[in-house]
Amino acid sequence: MIKISILAEIPEELHESLKQYLENHPTWDQDRAFSAALSLFLLQNGESDRATSRIYLNSLFDYAA
């Protein structure tokens, strides 16, 4: 699996919510949260291939890649 770094601007309120979530859930990090969110978005909007599904499930359940 190739990993690509993404630089994105998000609203401050969303950043604060993410920061608070990550502080309260030490098994999660920003990369895992973004992978889960992006793969879920793609699955919900028509990208239903196995790779996207696998990435989503791996992100949720913290499986090693």
The 8 nearest C-alpha neighbors of each residue, nearest first, counted from 0:
[[1, 2, 64, 3, 50, 54, 63, 53],
 [0, 2, 3, 4, 64, 54, 50, 5],
 [1, 3, 0, 4, 5, 30, 34, 64],
 [4, 2, 5, 1, 0, 6, 30, 34],
 [3, 5, 2, 6, 30, 7, 1, 33],
 [6, 4, 7, 3, 2, 30, 33, 8],
 [5, 7, 4, 8, 9, 3, 33, 30],
 [8, 6, 5, 9, 4, 10, 33, 14],
 [7, 9, 10, 6, 11, 14, 5, 13],
 [8, 10, 7, 11, 13, 14, 12, 6],
 [11, 9, 13, 12, 14, 8, 15, 7],
 [10, 12, 14, 13, 15, 9, 16, 8],
 [13, 11, 15, 14, 10, 16, 9, 17],
 [14, 12, 16, 10, 11, 15, 17, 9],
 [13, 15, 11, 17, 12, 16, 18, 10],
 [14, 16, 18, 12, 13, 17, 19, 11],
 [17, 15, 13, 19, 18, 14, 20, 12],
 [16, 18, 20, 14, 15, 19, 21, 13],
 [19, 17, 15, 21, 16, 20, 14, 22],
 [18, 20, 22, 16, 17, 21, 15, 23],
 [21, 19, 17, 23, 22, 18, 24, 16],
 [20, 22, 24, 18, 23, 19, 27, 17],
 [21, 23, 19, 20, 24, 18, 25, 17],
 [22, 24, 20, 21, 25, 19, 18, 27],
 [25, 23, 21, 26, 22, 27, 20, 28],
 [24, 26, 27, 21, 23, 22, 28, 20],
 [27, 25, 24, 28, 21, 61, 23, 31],
 [28, 26, 25, 24, 21, 31, 32, 29],
 [29, 27, 31, 30, 21, 32, 26, 25],
 [28, 30, 32, 31, 33, 27, 21, 17],
 [31, 29, 33, 32, 28, 34, 27, 35],
 [30, 32, 34, 28, 33, 29, 58, 35],
 [33, 31, 29, 35, 30, 34, 36, 28],
 [32, 34, 36, 30, 35, 31, 37, 29],
 [35, 33, 31, 37, 32, 36, 38, 30],
 [34, 36, 55, 32, 58, 38, 33, 37],
 [37, 35, 33, 39, 34, 38, 32, 40],
 [38, 36, 40, 34, 39, 35, 33, 41],
 [37, 39, 41, 55, 35, 40, 36, 51],
 [40, 38, 42, 36, 41, 37, 35, 43],
 [39, 41, 37, 43, 38, 42, 36, 44],
 [40, 42, 38, 46, 44, 39, 43, 37],
 [43, 41, 46, 39, 47, 44, 40, 45],
 [44, 42, 40, 41, 45, 39, 46, 47],
 [45, 43, 41, 42, 46, 40, 47, 39],
 [44, 46, 42, 47, 43, 41, 40, 48],
 [47, 45, 42, 41, 48, 44, 43, 51],
 [46, 48, 42, 45, 49, 51, 52, 41],
 [47, 49, 50, 51, 46, 52, 42, 53],
 [48, 50, 52, 51, 53, 47, 54, 46],
 [51, 49, 53, 52, 48, 54, 47, 55],
 [50, 52, 54, 53, 49, 48, 38, 55],
 [53, 51, 49, 55, 50, 54, 56, 48],
 [52, 54, 50, 56, 55, 51, 57, 49],
 [55, 53, 57, 51, 52, 56, 58, 50],
 [56, 54, 52, 35, 58, 38, 53, 57],
 [55, 57, 59, 53, 58, 54, 60, 52],
 [56, 58, 62, 54, 60, 61, 59, 55],
 [59, 57, 61, 55, 35, 56, 60, 31],
 [60, 58, 56, 57, 61, 55, 35, 62],
 [59, 61, 57, 62, 58, 56, 55, 63],
 [62, 60, 58, 57, 59, 63, 56, 31],
 [61, 63, 57, 60, 64, 58, 59, 56],
 [64, 62, 61, 57, 58, 60, 54, 56],
 [63, 62, 57, 0, 54, 61, 58, 53]]
